[in-house]
Amino acid sequence: MYVIGSDCIACGACADSCPAGAISMGDERYEISQDMCISCGACIDTCPTGAISEQ
């Protein structure tokens, strides 16, 4: 399971890279839908601030 932390700058790079379409904009930053996430890790490689981590 992956989560997006407070370092997110809402650039959208993670959402664009997600093959499952599991990432969308939340109130303040992007969020990962745990029901849709396939745990591929593509989002981690594209995040410029390192805000995404495995939990």
VEXVEXSE-795455 format. One record per residue: residue number from 1; x, y, z of N, C-alpha, C, O in turn. Coordinates in steps of 0.2 Angstrom, whole numbers, padded with zeros to 4 digits. Each point is the difference from the previous one (the first is absolute). Layout:
<recs>
   seq      nx      ny      nz     cax     cay     caz      cx      cy      cz      ox      oy      oz
   NUM       X       Y       Z       X       Y       Z       X       Y       Z       X       Y       Z
...
</recs>
This chain:
<recs>
   seq      nx      ny      nz     cax     cay     caz      cx      cy      cz      ox      oy      oz
     1    0004   -0006    0000   -0004    0006    0000    0004    0006    0000    0005    0001    0004
     2   -0006    0004   -0008    0004    0006   -0001   -0005    0006    0003   -0006    0000   -0001
     3    0010    0005    0004   -0004    0006    0002    0004    0006   -0002    0006    0000   -0001
     4   -0009    0006    0000    0003    0006   -0002    0000    0005    0006   -0005    0001    0003
     5    0011    0001   -0001    0001    0004    0006   -0001    0007   -0001   -0001    0003   -0005
     6    0003    0001    0010   -0001    0007    0000    0005    0004   -0004   -0001    0006   -0001
     7    0006   -0010   -0002    0005    0003   -0004   -0003    0001   -0007    0003    0003   -0005
     8   -0009   -0005    0003   -0003    0000   -0006   -0001    0008   -0002   -0003    0004    0004
     9    0005   -0003   -0010   -0001    0007   -0003   -0006    0001   -0005    0000    0005   -0003
    10   -0004   -0011    0003   -0005    0000   -0005    0001    0001   -0007   -0003    0004   -0004
    11    0009   -0006    0002    0002    0001   -0007   -0004   -0005   -0005    0000    0002   -0006
    12   -0002   -0008    0008   -0004   -0004   -0004    0004   -0006   -0004   -0002   -0004   -0003
    13    0009    0004    0004    0004   -0004   -0003   -0002   -0008    0002    0000   -0004   -0004
    14   -0001    0003    0010   -0002   -0006    0002   -0007   -0003   -0003    0000   -0006   -0002
    15   -0005    0011    0002   -0006   -0002   -0003    0001   -0002   -0008   -0003   -0005   -0002
    16    0007    0009   -0001    0001   -0001   -0007    0004   -0007   -0001   -0001   -0003   -0006
    17    0005    0001    0011    0004   -0007   -0001   -0004   -0006    0002    0002   -0005   -0001
    18   -0007    0006    0005   -0004   -0006    0003   -0004   -0004   -0006   -0005    0003   -0003
    19    0007   -0009    0002   -0003   -0004   -0005   -0007   -0002    0002   -0005   -0002   -0004
    20    0003    0002    0010   -0006   -0002    0003   -0005    0006    0001   -0006   -0001    0001
    21    0008    0007   -0002   -0004    0006    0001   -0002    0000    0007   -0006    0003    0002
    22    0010   -0005    0003   -0001    0000    0007    0001    0007    0004   -0001    0000    0006
    23    0004    0005   -0010    0002    0006    0004   -0004    0006   -0003   -0001    0001   -0006
    24   -0002    0002    0011   -0004    0006   -0002    0002    0006    0005    0002   -0001    0006
    25   -0004    0007   -0008    0001    0006    0004   -0005   -0001    0006   -0006    0000   -0001
    26    0009    0001    0007   -0004    0001    0006   -0001    0007    0002    0000    0004   -0004
    27   -0002   -0003    0010   -0001    0007    0003    0006    0005   -0001    0000    0005   -0002
    28    0006   -0008    0004    0006    0004    0000    0006   -0003   -0004    0004    0003   -0002
    29   -0004   -0010    0001    0005   -0003   -0004   -0003   -0007   -0003   -0006   -0001    0001
    30    0010   -0002   -0005   -0003   -0006   -0004    0000   -0005    0005    0003   -0001    0005
    31   -0008   -0004   -0006   -0001   -0006    0004   -0001   -0006   -0004   -0002    0000   -0006
    32    0004   -0006    0009    0000   -0006   -0003   -0006   -0004    0002   -0001   -0001    0006
    33   -0003   -0001   -0010   -0006   -0005    0002    0003   -0007    0001    0002   -0003   -0004
    34   -0003    0001    0010    0003   -0006    0002   -0004   -0006   -0003    0003   -0005   -0001
    35   -0009    0006   -0001   -0004   -0005   -0003    0002   -0001   -0008    0000   -0005   -0003
    36    0003    0010    0000    0002    0000   -0007    0007   -0001   -0001    0002   -0002   -0005
    37    0002    0004    0010    0008   -0001    0000    0002   -0007   -0002   -0002   -0005    0004
    38    0006    0004   -0009    0003   -0007   -0001    0007   -0001    0003    0003   -0005   -0002
    39   -0001    0010    0006    0007   -0001    0003    0006   -0001   -0005    0004   -0004    0001
    40   -0005    0008   -0007    0006   -0001   -0005    0006    0004    0002    0005   -0001   -0003
    41   -0006    0007    0006    0005    0004    0002    0002    0005   -0005    0005    0004    0001
    42   -0009   -0003   -0007    0002    0005   -0005   -0001    0007    0003    0004    0004   -0002
    43   -0008   -0003    0006   -0001    0007    0003    0007    0002    0004    0001    0006    0000
    44    0002   -0010    0003    0006    0001    0004    0005    0003   -0004    0004    0005    0002
    45   -0003   -0008   -0008    0006    0002   -0004   -0002    0007   -0003    0005    0003   -0003
    46   -0011   -0001    0002   -0001    0006   -0003   -0001    0006    0005    0000    0006   -0003
    47   -0001   -0007    0009   -0001    0005    0005    0007    0005    0001    0005   -0003    0002
    48   -0006    0009   -0004    0006    0004    0000    0002    0002    0007    0006    0002    0002
    49   -0010   -0003    0003    0002    0002    0007    0000   -0006    0005    0002    0001    0006
    50   -0003   -0007   -0009    0001   -0006    0004   -0006   -0001    0005    0002   -0002    0006
    51   -0007    0005   -0007   -0006    0000    0005   -0004   -0007    0000   -0004    0000    0005
    52    0006   -0004   -0009   -0004   -0007    0000    0004   -0005    0003    0006   -0001   -0002
    53   -0009   -0003    0007    0004   -0005    0003   -0004   -0006    0001   -0006    0000    0000
    54    0009   -0006    0001   -0004   -0006    0001   -0001    0000    0007    0004    0001    0005
    55   -0010   -0003   -0003   -0002   -0001    0007   -0002   -0007    0002   -0001   -0001    0006
</recs>
